[in-house]
C-alpha cells in the first residue's frame, strides 16, 4: 500500500510539474506574440508618420523653390537659386537617411530584446 501511495504522489507531482511547464510555455508564447504585435504596430505608426513628415518636407521644399524661382530675374540668379536648392535637397536627403538609419538601429535593438526575452524564459 505504501508503494502505491508513493507512486500516486509521484504521478501527481509529475502531472503538476508538466502542467506548470505548459502554463509557463503558454505565458512565454503570449508575451512573445504581444511583443511582436507591439513591434509591428510601432513600425506601422513610424512608417505612417515618416510618410507624412516626408510629404510635408517635400511640399515645403517645393514651395520654397517656386517662391525663389518667381523672384529670380537673371541667368546668374537662376544658377545661384539652383545651387541653393541643390544644397537643401542634399541636406534633406542626409537628415532623412540619418533618421531612417537611427530608426533601423532602434528596431533591431527592440527585436533583439524581444527575442532575448523569448529565449531567456
Buried (B, 14 or more C-beta within 10 A) or exposed (E): EEEEEEEEEEEEEEEEEEEEEEEEEEEBEEBBEEBBEEBEEEBEEBEEEBEEEEEEEEEEBEEBBEEBEEEBEEEEEEEEBBEEBEEBEEEBEEEBEEEEEEBEEEBEEBBEEBEEEBEEE
